[in-house]
Amino acid sequence: MRHYLLMILALVFTSYLSAQSIEVKGNVKDGSGMPIPGVNILQKNTAKGTVSDFDGNFVLSDIEIGTTITFSYIGYVTQDVVVTNDTFLNIQLQEDLAKLDEVVVIGYGTQTKKEITGAVSVLGAETIEALKPTRIEQALQGQVAGVNITTQSGSPGAGATINIRGVSTNGDSRPLILVDGNVIEDLSVLNPNDIESINILKDATAGIYGVRAANGVILIKTKTGRKEMPLQVEYNAYGGFQQTTREIPVLNATEYALIVNEAHAAGGSAIPFSDVSNLGSGTDWQDKVFTNAFITNHNILFKGGTENSYYSYSGSFLTQDGIVGGSDSNFTRFTNNLSYNVDFLKNFKFTSGLMLIRTNKSNLPENSNSSVLFNALNMAPTFSVYDEEGNYTLAEGLGGEVINPLAQIDDTYDRGKVLKLSGNAGLSYNFLDHFTAQTNIQWNYSEVSSNIFNPVAFFGSGKNSNVDRSSIVTTLDYYRDYTFDAFFKYQNRINDTHNINVLLGTSVFKTTGEFSGKTGYDVTIANPSLEAAVDIEDRFEAVGRNQTFDSRLLSYFTRLQYDYKGKYLFSAVLRRDGSTKFGPENKFGFFPSGSIGWVASDEAFLSESKFFDLLKFRASYGILGNDRIPDYRFVSLLNGEGTYIFNDQEVFGVASGAISNPGIKWEKQKTLDIGVDMRIADNKINITADYFKKRTEDLLVIPQVSGLLGTGGAPVINGGIIENSGFEFAIGYSNTFNDDFKLNINYNLTTLNNDVIAVNTDGDFLTGGSFGIGQPTPSRMEAGYPIGYFRGYKTDGIFQNAQEVADYPTVDNRVQPGDLRFVDINNDGFINDEDKTYIGDPIPDATMGLNLSLDFKNFDFSAYTFASLGNEIVRNFERNQALTNKTVYYLDRWTGEGSTNATPRVTTGATSNIVFSDFYVEDGSFIRLQNVQLGYTFTDKLFSGSKIEKLRLYVSANNLFTLTKYSGYDPTASSGAPIGGGIDQGFYPSARTYLLGVNLKF
């Protein structure tokens, strides 16, 4: 009996101990040791809990020993902790990168990736920081499937062309770019360090933004603080140098002299070099113009928050010299970015932001037959830089274009400045539990100025660049725009089954501009200013006023989003846009779009699957409009320039402008997307695949018309259909093996087929681009071919002897053995324009990116590669004059029967070898290692007692190497023109850059 009594007492005592309630105290911090305010702290499976305060501290009362406490916060891995005693709890939450990636901006709202029914890609700040781009476009190349970036030039501050899922129009194919809601046309003014995330809308989901979204939408969100965040300070800086990735192999002085002699002999003229034995290598003009150039960047960020507000400020300074001309092609950028957001009163929220950007750029001639690099390639190596008197050597005998490139750099004074001020403000009010009313206004103001001084200059006899009368040209252009949005939102989840989101709103957009400028003559180098000019002309003197533009949009839109149990997803958008670009009969357009999704992994038959963590199918279809044409082309305007004779005096005045077309209407893009999203292997592997098809109808084009129709330009008409289709595939692997090792690998592939279905203009085609001097345009838009394809003669080797010349059709009677043999496409026995055909196009068949990053203890490593396959480039950087230099492939020229069947003979006589043909078209495919970076983060112990929270040092190399068969400087460069792109006139190459940097956080 006594034994049983003791057992009962022991059980009672044990129960008392296990049910003992204590007070639990602790602190929550992030991975860097910063306190996290607002963390949800709950007793598991109950509603009992609290939140951490401003310093991350918390207190829970009446907690039993053995209770599980759950710590959760958006963007961090949820953590469970079992209470064993009353010891102070130090909780450290780790960032959940997968969950941070879940929230996606989609236009007037956000969704999780699971809910999205469209094709949306996201690029995070960590990728941008790893690449260290000077321009944001550089961070997109190879990172996002379906997005192709074409570099217009490698010079500092130069622009880039962004195409999302192909070229859909022969006009303005740029996507809509919004930075915190602000419309931004030129991304060079933005600091990549300010970017928190980039969201790209690639299909009909972009339709919520209406007319400006026909070519896709890029949504950029800048960094800011969060509520109850202590003030944080981040300083990031890097510095390094740049160099050219290659020099094009050209003939040295001895090789040049021998080939020039041979060409003169073949042309029946006296040889210019009687003795070549002492010429040696001569002057390497490319080595003279290329230089190692410095680049530095500094960026500081302040961010924080209080209980009801959060804020941020960032400032940056970038200066970059050019690899051609050094400081003579410098680009400098100052940026300031301020944001403040506050919850005030009850249910009211106010958001605001302000950006101030200034850029300064020194320009040198580039990407033309008067550029510095064109001259360096064609300048004779037998010429020295300076003559015997110390003056720059004159480029005599080299045609009208080629001049001494160093003299050109010295005589170029071209400076451009941009001042841009952008702001946004928004007010929202939540009412009746499920409703929100919101208004936003965004505005931009820009001043773009240039100052060009042309001193008296003599570069050689008959040179096009000679200046007989000095001048100073100044321009000052103003750009202003604003966007006002007002909308209502209804959001409600009914019985955890039906999730409904409704959006109803209106949008107003207005953009205006004014262009001004003056030219002053007879100014001196000592005082190159308008004030010192003898004669001054106004830039728009003929029309009597500054040129202006004024364009406006009025839109109404609604969107319904619905999901049933998170499994069956539906979204529909209706938008009505009105544009001042069209006449009264066609001013408004109606553009619907819709999408559906099915989260199959939530179905009962897959809910127990150990293979799929997520399996979602989605599809979208919609019609988007485009109005990107000049203003008021539906009416006749007196905005042209005319010359009249009054009293035997020549008088300048106005004349009729471009021919009007009252019937022009909206260009429409019909977009289809079918996709699948998967996550497998415990969310370690992500797979996304899409098939897309975009058909652009009623294409807005400016056709070629006869001058007999009037003095003005051609009208705008709806005259074509273009279709883009292809596949996108992306796969990523991410795994944290342990606290010391993390690995991420991502690969993406995009295939693209571009096809012009119809061109409804006179002649049924449009032309563009240029090749050589005085030759027909080489690029066309024509039904049955990709837009901007190259049209010329196909070659079939080299005529080896006179009999072959006699037996085969030739383009003219000057053809001799050693000349290119053109294919008689139509077999009519003649070589003429009818035999010109498709010989390539500048659009790649496929692009892909492979990206690797890994962390091992305190070290981090990343590497990014990009490849483009199947596009062609026209080699147009050779002047083909009797005495200009040539590339080294002429060492393998035809010298007699059987010597070669690839490269024609050299001659000073008239020859068809310079006519545009596939001899000048090369494979532009390439693989580029875009970035390699190695970093080391110092441990917290090193800074104990100081305010430094993080110190990371890194070394980085950009554009490390490029594998390509293309013989030019850079296979990635192009003018970006839909018709005329891909023609290389000596493109300024993208620089190879070596950097040393630091990331510091306080």
Summary of the structure (lengths in Angstrom):
residues: 1002
radius of gyration: 33.0
end to end distance: 69.2
largest distance: 138.7
contacts: 3410
relative contact order: 0.11
helix: 12%
strand: 48%
